[in-house]
Amino acid sequence: MEDQNYILFESYLSEELSKEEKADFELRLQTEPEFNQAFNTYKELSSFLENKFENKAASEAFKENIKKISDKHFNKEETLLKQKQKPKVFQFYKYAIAACVLLFIGLFTFNQLSNPSFSDYNTYETISLTVRGSQDALLKTAENAFNTKDFTKAEEAFSQLLKQDATNKEFQLYKGIALIELDKFNEADTLLEKLSKEDSAFKNDAIWHLGLSKLKQKDYKASLGILKTLPEDANNYNKAQKLIKKLD
């Protein structure tokens, strides 16, 4: 979409178009699907920016950034517009926003409009289940599969290990994580919720990963409620607080 269209969008929203220009604009909305979609996107983003920068200091900082970008990229367009358009006050700041709005989607706005993603948080430390010299093939298989992110094989291995030792909390945690990665949410949530209510060294990790499970399911309200129960001494407390701010 050309920069001139963003200026046209702003002129229409500001009711600066003549009757003829307004009629032509509305005809394009009805007959040009891409133009219509671009206009609706611009209108939503403009509304967001207005609300986002109600704070005066933040607004002024944003304006300065807009001006810098506009000076670099859009001086030529400003000159052409002054030559071609009917004489009227050129609203530099408003048109600069119109020309720059897509750039700021990538740099700022998109992150603010988007919900946090599970893929931003599913990082796992390397696990070590076997001691030096151990000949337990199943433990080694589970360990290697988890560390190489082969979660199908990891889930199978931990299921077999839990048949041998059903009360092992560490195996339960890693199986729960593997189940989340495989989108087996019902089984994962049941396992992790039970683990999160039992006193063990893996209780807080279970809470954290249960919250991530809900995040992956896009149940943001449930994820937020679970993460808020994580105590300050938990390993993932700081990461949880950052995620809570995005969800709240």
C-alpha positions in Angstrom: 0.0 0.0 0.0 1.4 3.4 -1.0 2.2 6.1 1.5 -0.4 8.4 -0.1 -3.1 6.1 0.9 -2.3 6.5 4.6 -2.6 10.3 4.2 -5.9 9.7 2.4 -7.1 7.5 5.3 -6.2 10.2 7.8 -7.9 12.9 5.7 -11.0 10.9 5.5 -11.1 10.2 9.2 -10.4 13.9 9.9 -13.3 14.9 7.5 -10.9 17.0 5.4 -12.0 15.5 2.0 -14.3 17.4 -0.3 -17.7 15.8 -1.2 -16.3 14.5 -4.4 -13.2 13.1 -2.8 -15.3 11.5 0.0 -17.6 9.9 -2.6 -14.6 8.5 -4.5 -13.0 7.2 -1.3 -16.2 5.4 -0.2 -16.6 3.9 -3.6 -13.1 2.4 -3.4 -14.0 1.0 0.0 -16.8 -0.9 -1.6 -15.0 -2.0 -4.7 -11.4 -2.6 -3.6 -11.1 -5.3 -0.9 -7.4 -4.7 -0.3 -8.0 -0.9 0.1 -10.9 -1.6 2.4 -8.8 -3.9 4.6 -5.9 -1.5 4.7 -8.2 1.3 5.8 -9.7 -0.7 8.6 -6.3 -1.8 9.8 -5.1 1.8 9.8 -8.2 3.0 11.6 -7.7 0.4 14.4 -4.0 1.2 14.7 -4.7 4.9 14.9 -7.2 4.4 17.7 -4.7 2.2 19.5 -1.9 4.8 19.2 -4.2 7.5 20.5 -5.1 5.5 23.6 -1.6 4.1 24.1 0.0 7.5 24.2 -2.3 9.4 26.4 0.6 9.9 28.8 2.1 13.2 27.8 5.8 12.2 28.3 5.3 9.0 26.3 3.4 10.9 23.6 6.2 13.5 23.2 8.8 10.8 22.9 6.8 9.0 20.3 6.3 12.2 18.3 10.1 12.8 18.3 10.7 9.3 16.9 8.1 9.9 14.3 9.7 13.2 13.2 13.1 11.6 12.9 11.8 8.8 10.7 9.7 11.2 8.7 12.7 13.6 8.1 14.7 10.7 6.6 12.1 9.0 4.5 9.2 11.3 3.7 10.5 14.8 2.9 10.2 14.1 -0.8 6.5 13.1 -0.4 5.8 16.3 1.6 7.2 18.5 -1.2 5.2 16.7 -3.9 2.0 17.0 -1.8 2.5 20.7 -1.3 2.9 21.2 -5.1 -0.1 19.0 -6.1 -2.7 19.7 -3.4 -4.9 22.7 -2.9 -3.4 25.3 -0.6 -4.0 24.3 3.0 -2.0 23.8 6.2 0.1 20.7 5.9 -0.3 18.7 9.1 3.1 17.3 9.3 2.8 15.2 12.5 -0.5 13.7 11.4 0.7 12.7 8.0 4.0 11.4 9.4 2.1 9.0 11.6 0.1 7.9 8.5 3.2 7.3 6.5 5.1 5.5 9.4 2.3 3.4 10.9 3.3 0.1 9.3 6.9 0.6 10.3 5.9 0.9 13.9 3.8 -2.2 13.7 7.0 -4.1 13.5 9.0 -2.1 16.0 6.4 -1.4 18.7 2.7 -1.7 18.1 2.6 -5.4 17.1 4.1 -6.5 20.3 1.6 -4.4 22.3 -1.4 -5.8 20.4 -0.2 -9.4 20.5 -0.7 -11.9 23.3 2.4 -13.6 24.7 3.3 -16.8 23.0 4.1 -20.2 24.5 7.1 -20.4 22.2 8.7 -17.5 24.0 8.8 -19.4 27.3 9.3 -23.1 26.5 13.0 -23.2 27.1 14.3 -26.0 29.2 17.6 -26.7 31.0 19.5 -29.8 30.1 18.4 -32.6 32.4 20.6 -35.3 33.8 19.0 -38.5 35.0 21.8 -40.9 34.9 24.9 -41.0 37.0 28.4 -41.7 35.6 28.7 -45.3 34.7 25.0 -46.0 34.8 23.8 -48.8 32.5 20.1 -48.0 32.7 19.2 -47.7 29.0 15.7 -46.4 29.7 16.9 -43.5 31.8 19.4 -42.7 29.1 16.7 -42.8 26.4 14.5 -40.5 28.4 17.3 -38.1 29.1 18.5 -37.9 25.6 15.1 -37.6 24.1 14.1 -34.7 26.4 17.4 -32.8 25.8 17.1 -33.2 22.0 13.4 -32.1 22.1 12.2 -35.5 20.8 9.1 -35.2 23.0 7.3 -38.2 21.5 10.1 -40.5 22.5 10.6 -38.7 25.8 6.9 -39.1 26.8 7.0 -42.8 26.0 10.2 -43.2 28.0 8.9 -41.4 31.1 5.6 -43.3 30.9 7.6 -46.5 31.1 9.8 -45.2 33.9 6.6 -44.2 35.9 5.4 -47.8 35.5 8.5 -48.8 37.4 8.3 -45.9 39.9 4.9 -44.3 39.9 5.7 -41.8 42.7 8.8 -40.3 41.2 8.0 -36.6 41.0 10.9 -35.7 38.6 9.6 -38.2 36.1 6.1 -36.8 36.5 7.3 -33.3 35.8 9.2 -34.2 32.6 6.4 -36.3 31.3 4.0 -33.4 31.9 6.3 -31.1 29.9 6.5 -33.6 27.1 2.7 -33.9 27.0 2.4 -30.1 26.7 4.8 -30.1 23.8 2.7 -32.8 22.2 -0.6 -30.8 22.8 -1.9 -33.6 25.1 -3.3 -30.9 27.4 -5.8 -32.9 29.4 -3.3 -35.5 30.5 -0.6 -32.8 31.0 -2.8 -30.6 33.1 -4.1 -33.4 35.3 -0.6 -34.6 36.0 0.9 -31.1 36.6 -2.0 -29.9 38.7 -1.7 -32.9 41.0 2.1 -32.4 41.3 1.6 -28.7 42.0 -0.4 -29.5 45.1 2.0 -31.9 46.6 5.0 -31.0 48.7 8.1 -31.8 46.7 11.1 -30.1 45.1 9.2 -30.0 41.8 6.0 -28.3 43.1 6.9 -24.8 41.8 8.1 -26.1 38.5 4.8 -27.9 38.1 2.9 -24.6 38.7 5.1 -22.8 36.2 4.6 -25.4 33.5 0.9 -25.7 34.2 0.6 -22.0 33.6 2.5 -22.4 30.3 0.1 -25.2 29.3 -2.8 -22.8 29.7 -0.9 -20.2 27.8 -0.3 -22.6 24.9 -4.1 -23.4 24.9 -4.7 -19.6 24.8 -6.6 -19.8 28.1 -5.0 -16.6 29.2 -7.2 -16.1 32.2 -6.4 -19.5 33.6 -2.7 -19.0 32.9 -2.7 -15.7 34.8 -4.4 -17.2 37.8 -2.0 -20.1 38.0 1.1 -18.0 37.6 0.0 -15.6 40.3 0.3 -18.5 42.8 4.0 -19.0 42.2 5.9 -18.1 45.3 8.8 -15.6 45.3 11.4 -18.3 46.0 10.5 -20.2 42.8 13.2 -20.6 40.1 10.9 -19.2 37.5 9.4 -16.4 39.6 11.0 -13.5 37.7 9.9 -14.9 34.3 6.5 -15.5 35.7 6.2 -11.9 36.8 7.1 -10.6 33.3 4.5 -13.0 31.8 1.9 -11.9 34.3 2.4 -8.2 33.3 1.7 -9.2 29.6 -1.4 -11.2 30.6 -2.9 -8.8 33.2 
